[in-house]
Amino acid sequence: MDRLLKIGKSIGIFLIFFLLSQISSFVVGLIQHMNVKVDRLSVLWLIFTILGNVWLIIYLVRKLGISLSIDFLNRRTIGMIILGILGMFLTVILTASIFDSKNTSNQEILDKLVKSMPKLVMFFMVVVGAPVMEEITFRGIIMGKYLNKFPLIGLLVS
């Protein structure tokens, strides 16, 4: 029973971090969907939302005592990274050969988002917010905390 509660807590913590990491993307998407004119004040508010989202994730990691130290300087981890990159390229090649579409609907949505948002907001979202939240949520929590003993499963999940 204790093991089941521990697993449930781990899954709950991961889901909470995953949902929190999506806040800034949700706000930007909502503004775009509502066709709101983005002025200087809106840009500052969006940047504040993105940075606040990053701060919230980092604060909760520290408050919960989650250690994010992952040793990347060993053969096993480097091998897993190379395997992941090769798997990604293989997936892209297989997907491109199976599907004959040059532009997917997902790509069209991303193109529309990039063209409609100010460059400064996209910079903070893509260069600051996304990498920090992705590393903490997926690499730090999934691979570093919960799947440290099973890195292959962690690679597949993340």
C-alpha positions as CSV (number, residue, x, y, z in Angstrom):
1,M,0.0,0.0,0.0
2,D,2.8,2.4,0.8
3,R,4.5,1.6,-2.5
4,L,1.2,2.4,-4.3
5,L,0.9,5.7,-2.5
6,K,4.5,6.6,-3.4
7,I,3.9,5.8,-7.1
8,G,0.7,7.9,-7.0
9,K,2.5,10.8,-5.4
10,S,5.3,10.6,-8.0
11,I,2.7,10.6,-10.9
12,G,0.9,13.5,-9.2
13,I,4.0,15.6,-8.8
14,F,4.9,15.0,-12.5
15,L,1.4,15.9,-13.7
16,I,1.4,19.1,-11.6
17,F,4.8,20.1,-13.0
18,F,3.7,19.3,-16.5
19,L,0.5,21.3,-16.2
20,L,2.4,24.3,-14.6
21,S,4.9,24.2,-17.5
22,Q,2.1,24.8,-19.9
23,I,0.7,28.0,-18.4
24,S,2.7,30.5,-20.5
25,S,1.9,28.6,-23.7
26,F,-1.8,28.6,-22.8
27,V,-1.8,32.3,-22.2
28,V,-0.1,33.1,-25.5
29,G,-2.4,30.8,-27.4
30,L,-5.4,32.3,-25.7
31,I,-4.4,35.8,-26.7
32,Q,-3.8,34.7,-30.2
33,H,-7.1,32.8,-30.4
34,M,-9.0,35.8,-29.1
35,N,-7.4,38.0,-31.8
36,V,-6.3,40.5,-29.1
37,K,-4.2,43.4,-30.4
38,V,-0.8,43.0,-28.8
39,D,0.6,46.4,-27.7
40,R,3.7,47.2,-25.6
41,L,1.9,46.6,-22.3
42,S,0.6,43.2,-23.5
43,V,4.2,42.3,-24.6
44,L,5.5,43.2,-21.1
45,W,2.6,41.2,-19.5
46,L,3.3,38.2,-21.6
47,I,7.1,38.3,-20.8
48,F,6.2,38.7,-17.1
49,T,3.9,35.6,-17.4
50,I,6.6,33.5,-19.1
51,L,9.3,34.5,-16.5
52,G,6.8,34.1,-13.7
53,N,6.0,30.6,-15.0
54,V,9.7,29.7,-15.0
55,W,10.2,31.1,-11.5
56,L,7.2,29.2,-10.2
57,I,8.6,25.9,-11.5
58,I,12.0,26.6,-10.0
59,Y,10.5,27.7,-6.7
60,L,8.4,24.5,-6.4
61,V,11.4,22.3,-7.3
62,R,13.3,23.9,-4.4
63,K,10.4,23.8,-2.0
64,L,9.7,20.1,-2.7
65,G,13.4,19.3,-2.3
66,I,13.7,17.8,-5.7
67,S,17.3,17.4,-6.7
68,L,17.9,18.2,-10.4
69,S,21.5,17.1,-10.6
70,I,22.1,14.7,-13.4
71,D,25.6,13.5,-14.2
72,F,26.0,13.9,-18.0
73,L,29.7,13.1,-18.0
74,N,29.5,9.3,-18.1
75,R,29.4,6.9,-21.0
76,R,26.0,5.6,-20.3
77,T,24.3,9.0,-20.4
78,I,26.1,10.1,-23.5
79,G,25.2,6.9,-25.2
80,M,21.5,7.4,-24.2
81,I,21.6,10.9,-25.7
82,I,23.1,9.7,-28.9
83,L,20.6,6.9,-29.1
84,G,17.8,9.4,-28.5
85,I,19.1,11.7,-31.3
86,L,19.3,8.7,-33.7
87,G,15.8,7.7,-32.8
88,M,14.5,11.2,-33.4
89,F,16.1,11.3,-36.9
90,L,14.8,7.8,-37.7
91,T,11.3,8.9,-36.6
92,V,11.5,12.0,-38.8
93,I,12.6,9.9,-41.8
94,L,9.9,7.3,-41.4
95,T,7.2,9.8,-40.8
96,A,8.3,11.8,-43.9
97,S,8.2,8.7,-46.0
98,I,4.8,7.5,-44.8
99,F,3.0,10.7,-44.9
100,D,3.0,12.7,-48.1
101,S,2.1,16.1,-46.6
102,K,4.5,19.0,-46.8
103,N,2.8,21.1,-44.2
104,T,0.9,19.4,-41.4
105,S,-1.9,21.2,-39.6
106,N,0.4,21.4,-36.6
107,Q,3.0,23.2,-38.6
108,E,0.5,25.6,-40.0
109,I,-0.7,26.5,-36.5
110,L,3.0,27.0,-35.4
111,D,3.6,29.2,-38.4
112,K,0.5,31.3,-37.6
113,L,1.6,31.7,-34.0
114,V,5.1,32.8,-34.9
115,K,3.9,35.3,-37.4
116,S,1.2,36.8,-35.1
117,M,3.2,37.2,-31.9
118,P,5.8,39.9,-31.3
119,K,9.4,38.7,-31.7
120,L,10.3,39.6,-28.1
121,V,7.5,37.4,-26.7
122,M,8.5,34.5,-29.0
123,F,12.1,34.9,-27.9
124,F,11.3,34.7,-24.2
125,M,8.9,31.8,-24.8
126,V,11.2,29.7,-27.0
127,V,14.7,30.7,-25.7
128,V,14.0,31.2,-22.0
129,G,10.7,29.6,-20.9
130,A,10.5,26.4,-22.9
131,P,14.1,25.1,-22.3
132,V,14.1,25.7,-18.6
133,M,10.6,24.2,-18.0
134,E,11.4,21.3,-20.3
135,E,14.6,20.5,-18.6
136,I,13.1,20.7,-15.1
137,T,9.9,18.8,-15.9
138,F,11.2,16.1,-18.2
139,R,14.9,15.6,-17.6
140,G,15.0,16.7,-14.0
141,I,11.8,15.1,-12.7
142,I,11.3,12.1,-15.0
143,M,14.9,11.1,-15.7
144,G,16.6,12.5,-12.6
145,K,14.2,11.7,-9.9
146,Y,11.8,9.0,-10.9
147,L,13.6,7.0,-13.6
148,N,17.2,7.3,-12.5
149,K,17.4,3.6,-12.2
150,F,15.8,2.9,-15.6
151,P,17.3,5.5,-18.0
152,L,16.0,3.7,-21.1
153,I,12.5,4.1,-19.9
154,G,13.2,7.7,-19.0
155,L,14.5,8.3,-22.5
156,L,11.4,6.8,-24.1
157,V,9.0,8.7,-21.9
158,S,10.7,12.0,-22.3
